[in-house]
Amino acid sequence: MLWHKTWLDTRRRFLIGFVILLVMAVGIVFNYSASVQAITLAGRDPDAFTSNSLLKEAIRIEQTYRGFVWHQWFGQNLMQTGTVFAAILGSGGLYSNYPGGLFTLSLPASRNQWLATRAATGLGEFFMLATVPSLAIAGMSPLIGQHYSIVDLVAHGVCFFVAAAVFYSLAFLLSTVFDDIWRPMLIAIGVACVVGILETRLDIHGLFRVMSGHGYFESGSLPWIGLVSSAAVSTAMLYGAAANVARKDF
């Protein structure tokens, strides 16, 4: 009953995110086919195209299909759009005015069961968003005469899921503080933007670098320290959410 109720409360947000990310992933594949000549030309003389060091690095990376997909998908589209949907999935549906929040409390289940089911369902949906659209890239690549390793896609998807789950957990925690869906979502997205800007400006190898799987792309090794740290932060915030609900007087 709890699982079904939670799915009904979140399915619209999940399905919208799934369709958007799937379309974006397929678009990456065909965008490479349309851009390959320009990418090859730019790679011969990057200085003729730009003096910006970041753009030069992007041109260098995108000379291969693997690099193009990583930079455009895992380093940009999935990381940005997927983080937004992490915050959206984590927001609302607890004891807020969002439809179904207070009704769920009347069900014959403990608060811990209710909260654990809500968190597990949301994380499961987010895991699908983090991995399935990426796997579509492997399925579509042969259509343009390319190949992308499923192992690489899964590794990058896991990196993204574990790191971006921090923002899901933050929104989830905030949903036990605020009585609406908008503030948890907007605060979590705002925090993500601030963290991303600071990491870029200060050149910090932080959460978003873990999220993109940069280390795996360059060396083939997973960023274990970053993954474990991200998982620990997410767990702490989910525990905080449980503590907040436990002491609420409904």
N, C-alpha and C positions, 0 to 999 in steps of 0.2 A: 504493500500500500504506500509506504513512504517513498520507495523508489519511483513508483508510478506517478505519485503526486509531484515529486521533485522534477521529474522529466517533463510533466505537463507545464510546470512553472517556467522552465528554462528552454524548452525545445525551440521556441520561435527565435530566440537570440542565437542559439547554437546553429540552427539551420541557415539563418541569414549569414552568419560568419562563415559557415562551411561553403556555401555557394559562392560568396565573394572571393574567398581564398582559392577555391578550386579554379574559378575563372581567371584569377590573376596568375596562378601557377601555369595553366595552359598557355596564357598569353606570353609568359616568359619564353617558352619553347619556341613559339612562332616568331617572337620578336628577334630571337637570335638568327633565325633563318633570314629575316629581312635586313638585319644589321651586320651580317658577317663580313661583307665587303668593306663597309666603313670601318669596322673594328680592325680588320687586317691592315687597311691603309693607315689608320691612325697609329698602329703599332710600329710601323716602319720608321716614323719620325714624330714621336710624341711632342717634341718641342715646337713643331710647326702648328700644332693644334691648340696647345695651352702651355702656360707657364706655371699653372697651379700644380703643386706637388701631389695633392690628393687626386686630382684628375689624371695625372701621369700614372700614379699607382693603379688607378682603376683601369686605365688603358692596358697596363702591363698584365693585370690579372685577367682581363676579359679576352686575352688572345686565344685562350682555349675554351672549349664548351664548358668544361667543368668549372673554370674560373668565372665564366660569364654567369652561369646559373648560381654559383655561390654568391657572387657580388650582387647580382640583381635581386635574387630571391631571398637567400638567407641573410645577406648583409643589409637588405633594404626592405623589400615589400613584405615578407613574412614577419620580419622583426618589428616593423612599424605597425602594420595593420593587425598582426596577431597579438601584439601587446595591448592594443585598444580592446580587442575582443576578450582578452584575459580579464581586463578590468570590468567589462560589461557582464561577463558570465559570473564574476564574483560578487556582483552588486545585487542588492535587493532579495526579496523572497524569504527573509528571516522573520523578524517580528515587525517589519516595516509595514507601511500602508500599501506596499506593493501587493497586488491581488494574491491571496493564498497564504500570506505570511502568518497572520493570527489564526487562520483556520487550521493550519498545520499543527498548532499547539494543542488543539482539541483532540488530536488523534491519539490512540492508545499506545504511546511510545514515550520513552524517557527523552529528556532534552539532549542527552549525549547521543542517543540513537538518531534522533532527528537531525542534529547538527552534523554528525558523521556522514549520514546519508546525503545530506545537502552538499557537503564538501567533496565527497567521493564522486557524486554524480557530476558536479561541475568540473572537477579535475579530469574525469573520464572524457567529458565532452571536449575539454580544452586539449587533451592529448590527441583526440581525433583531429582537431583543427591543426595541431602542430605537425602531424605526420601524414595523414591521408592526402591532402593536396600536394604535398611534396612528392609522395609516391606516384602521383599522376604524372609528374615530370618524367619519371623513368618509363612509364607506359607510352607517353606521347613522343619521346625523343626519337625512336626509330622512324617516325613519320617524316622527319627532316634529315634522316641519315646520320643521327648522332646516338650516343650511348651515355647513360649516366648510371653509375653504380648504385644499386639499391642499398648496399651497406653504407655508402657515404650519405645517402639521403636519410637513412634511419639514424645514423650518428648525429648528423646536424639537427634532425628533428628532435632527438632526445635532448641535445644541448639547449635548443630553443625552449622546449617544454619545461625543463627543470628551472632554467633561469627566469623565464617569463612567468612561471607560477608564483614568483615573488609578488607580482602585481595582482594576480588573482587572489592570493592570500591577503594582501593588503586591503583590497576592496571587500573581501569577505569579512575581515576584521572590522572594517569601518561600517559594515552593514549591521553590526551588533551595537554600534554607537549611535548612528543616525536612523531616523524613522522614515527615510525615503530612499529611492533608488539612485537619485541623481548625484547627491553629494559624495557617496562612496565611489561611484564611477568617475566623477570628474576629479576628485582628489587623487585617486590612484593614477589616472592618466596624467594629471599635472605633475605628480612625483616622477613618473616615468620620463616625462619631457625634461624636467630639471636634471635628473640623473644622466640622461643621454647627452644633454648640452654640456654639462660639467665634464663628463668623460671625454668628449670631443675637444673642448677648449683646453683642458689640462693634459690631454693625451694620456689618460689613465686607462690601464688595462683592467676594466671593471666588469660590471654585470652585463652590459651590452656586448662586450667582446666575447664573454662566455656564451651569451645567447646566440651570437652569429656562428659560433664554432670556428672562430678564426684560427685558433691553435691547431685544431684538427685539420683544417684546410691546408695550412702551411706545413705541418710536420706529421700528420696522421695520428697524433696522440690526443686523447680527450683531456679537457681541462678539469682534472679531477678535483683540484682544490676549489676551483670556482663552482663546480657542480655540487660538491658536498656543502660548501658554504651557503649556496642558494637554497638547497634543500633544508638546511638547518634554520635559515631565516623564515622560510615558508612554514615549517613545522611550528616554530615559535609563535608566529602570528595566528595560525589556526588554533593553537593551544590557547592563546589569548582570547580568541573569539569564543571558545568553549567556556572559558572562565567568565567572560562577560555575560553570556546567556545563563550560566548556572546561578549567578547572583541577581538576575533580573526578577522583579516581582510583577508577574503578568496578571 
